[in-house]
């Protein structure tokens, strides 16, 4: 099963970490959106082997606010809301 842990810490300043697990060989896309829906950051990880991984977001260049971190494999989407406090 595709699993994503909650971002930790949340609220955060300026780094948050998300652990996730892949049940099968996958292409993963990670996108970070601001509250207006604009994509601020995107990573594509191609052909990841099954297992557990960590995604770290350093938001030092962004202002305080609510952001959304979206993970996608195939047609499965999971989104987490995070709060950056400076």
Secondary structure by P-SEA (a helix, b strand, c coil): ccccccccccccccbbbbbbccccccbbbbbbbcccccccbbbbbcccccccbbbbbbcccccbbbbbbbbbcccbbbbbbbbbcc
